[in-house]
Amino acid sequence: MWSIVVLAELAFSFILAVYAWYWKRDKADLLRKNMLLQNQSQKMEKERDDTVAALQEQKNELENQREEMEKQREELEKQRHRLGEQLDENEREREENKQKLQSVEREITEREKIFDKPEELLREKENLLQAQWKLDETKKMLEKQKLDREKLLEAIENLLRSNRQRDV
């Protein structure tokens, strides 16, 4: 009977030893898996922080670009206004020149009727015609510049509008 008790104790001890060995091995596996999960979590957190920082940097960059575009839009508005004023001034000068030219042509016609050679009037007419041509060329140039500014302004406003819609 003694040998059965000893055998039972030996079997029980063996079972406990095997169970303790499995338990320690499982505990070591769990600790190792826990460590891996913590490392992965730290890596993911670092990646998230890096991504947030990159996105913030992009946001700041876009905001700076938007501000720059607003400044450019304002400058183009000013240029368009100045070109409009220059066009108005050019139109006034053209009208004055046209009136002077008509006046000189009338006087030339009157002098030719009395057989007087109006050479100085012809020179003045020539000068007025050249001035008219220069004013016409200036008008074309100013209108082209104004149109170019308006196209740029429209493009910038479309970009700003699309950025605002995207931000909302």
C-alpha positions as CSV (number, residue, x, y, z in Angstrom):
1,M,0.0,0.0,0.0
2,W,2.9,2.1,0.7
3,S,4.1,1.8,-2.8
4,I,0.7,2.8,-4.2
5,V,0.8,6.0,-2.1
6,V,4.3,6.7,-3.1
7,L,3.4,6.0,-6.7
8,A,0.3,8.2,-6.5
9,E,2.5,11.0,-4.9
10,L,5.1,10.5,-7.6
11,A,2.4,10.7,-10.3
12,F,0.8,13.7,-8.6
13,S,4.2,15.4,-8.4
14,F,5.0,14.6,-12.0
15,I,1.6,16.1,-13.1
16,L,2.2,19.2,-10.9
17,A,5.7,19.6,-12.4
18,V,4.4,19.2,-16.0
19,Y,1.6,21.7,-15.2
20,A,4.1,24.1,-13.7
21,W,6.4,23.7,-16.7
22,Y,3.5,24.5,-19.1
23,W,2.3,27.3,-17.0
24,K,5.8,28.9,-17.0
25,R,6.2,28.4,-20.7
26,D,2.7,29.9,-21.4
27,K,3.5,32.8,-19.1
28,A,6.8,33.4,-20.9
29,D,4.9,33.3,-24.3
30,L,2.3,35.7,-23.0
31,L,5.0,38.1,-21.7
32,R,6.8,37.9,-25.0
33,K,3.6,38.5,-26.9
34,N,2.7,41.4,-24.6
35,M,6.1,42.9,-25.2
36,L,5.6,42.6,-29.0
37,L,2.2,44.2,-28.8
38,Q,3.6,47.1,-26.7
39,N,6.4,47.6,-29.2
40,Q,3.8,47.6,-32.1
41,S,1.6,50.0,-30.2
42,Q,4.5,52.4,-29.6
43,K,5.5,52.2,-33.3
44,M,1.9,52.8,-34.4
45,E,1.7,55.8,-32.0
46,K,4.9,57.2,-33.3
47,E,3.7,56.8,-36.9
48,R,0.4,58.4,-36.0
49,D,2.3,61.3,-34.3
50,D,4.5,61.7,-37.4
51,T,1.4,61.6,-39.7
52,V,-0.4,64.2,-37.6
53,A,2.8,66.4,-37.7
54,A,3.1,66.0,-41.5
55,L,-0.6,66.9,-41.9
56,Q,-0.3,69.9,-39.7
57,E,2.7,71.0,-41.8
58,Q,0.8,70.6,-45.0
59,K,-2.1,72.5,-43.5
60,N,0.2,75.4,-42.5
61,E,1.7,75.3,-46.0
62,L,-1.7,75.4,-47.7
63,E,-2.7,78.3,-45.4
64,N,0.4,80.2,-46.3
65,Q,-0.3,79.6,-50.0
66,R,-3.9,80.7,-49.6
67,E,-2.7,83.9,-47.9
68,E,-0.2,84.5,-50.7
69,M,-2.9,84.0,-53.3
70,E,-5.1,86.5,-51.4
71,K,-2.3,89.0,-51.6
72,Q,-1.8,88.3,-55.3
73,R,-5.5,88.7,-55.9
74,E,-5.5,92.0,-54.1
75,E,-2.5,93.2,-56.1
76,L,-4.2,92.1,-59.3
77,E,-7.3,94.0,-58.3
78,K,-5.3,97.1,-57.7
79,Q,-3.5,96.7,-61.1
80,R,-6.8,96.1,-62.8
81,H,-8.2,99.3,-61.3
82,R,-5.0,101.3,-62.3
83,L,-5.3,99.9,-65.8
84,G,-8.9,101.0,-66.0
85,E,-7.9,104.5,-64.9
86,Q,-5.1,104.5,-67.5
87,L,-7.6,103.4,-70.2
88,D,-10.0,106.2,-69.2
89,E,-7.1,108.7,-69.4
90,N,-6.1,107.3,-72.7
91,E,-9.6,107.6,-74.0
92,R,-9.8,111.2,-72.9
93,E,-6.5,111.9,-74.6
94,R,-7.6,110.2,-77.7
95,E,-10.8,112.3,-77.8
96,E,-8.9,115.5,-77.2
97,N,-6.5,114.5,-80.0
98,K,-9.4,113.7,-82.3
99,Q,-10.9,117.1,-81.7
100,K,-7.6,118.8,-82.3
101,L,-7.2,116.8,-85.5
102,Q,-10.7,117.7,-86.7
103,S,-10.0,121.4,-85.9
104,V,-6.7,121.3,-87.9
105,E,-8.4,119.5,-90.8
106,R,-11.1,122.2,-90.9
107,E,-8.5,125.0,-90.9
108,I,-6.5,123.2,-93.6
109,T,-9.6,123.0,-95.7
110,E,-10.4,126.7,-95.1
111,R,-6.9,127.8,-96.0
112,E,-6.9,125.6,-99.1
113,K,-10.1,127.3,-100.2
114,I,-8.3,130.7,-100.2
115,F,-5.2,129.1,-101.9
116,D,-3.0,129.4,-98.8
117,K,-0.5,126.5,-98.3
118,P,-0.9,125.6,-94.7
119,E,2.4,123.7,-94.3
120,E,2.7,124.2,-90.5
121,L,-0.9,122.9,-90.2
122,L,0.0,119.9,-92.3
123,R,2.9,119.2,-90.0
124,E,0.6,119.6,-87.0
125,K,-1.9,117.3,-88.6
126,E,0.9,114.7,-89.2
127,N,2.0,115.0,-85.5
128,L,-1.6,114.6,-84.4
129,L,-2.1,111.6,-86.5
130,Q,1.1,110.0,-85.1
131,A,-0.1,110.9,-81.6
132,Q,-3.5,109.3,-82.4
133,W,-1.7,106.1,-83.6
134,K,0.4,106.0,-80.4
135,L,-2.7,106.5,-78.3
136,D,-4.4,103.7,-80.2
137,E,-1.4,101.4,-79.6
138,T,-1.3,102.3,-75.9
139,K,-5.0,101.6,-75.7
140,K,-4.6,98.1,-77.2
141,M,-1.7,97.4,-74.9
142,L,-3.6,98.5,-71.8
143,E,-6.7,96.6,-72.8
144,K,-4.6,93.4,-73.2
145,Q,-2.9,93.9,-69.9
146,K,-6.3,94.5,-68.2
147,L,-7.6,91.3,-69.8
148,D,-4.6,89.3,-68.7
149,R,-5.0,90.6,-65.1
150,E,-8.7,89.7,-65.2
151,K,-7.9,86.1,-66.4
152,L,-5.3,85.7,-63.6
153,L,-7.7,87.2,-61.1
154,E,-10.4,84.7,-62.2
155,A,-8.0,81.8,-61.9
156,I,-6.9,82.8,-58.4
157,E,-10.5,83.3,-57.3
158,N,-11.5,79.9,-58.7
159,L,-8.6,78.3,-56.7
160,L,-9.5,80.1,-53.6
161,R,-13.2,79.2,-54.0
162,S,-12.3,75.5,-54.5
163,N,-9.9,75.6,-51.5
164,R,-12.7,77.1,-49.3
165,Q,-15.2,74.4,-50.5
166,R,-12.7,71.7,-49.8
167,D,-12.0,73.0,-46.3
168,V,-15.7,73.1,-45.4
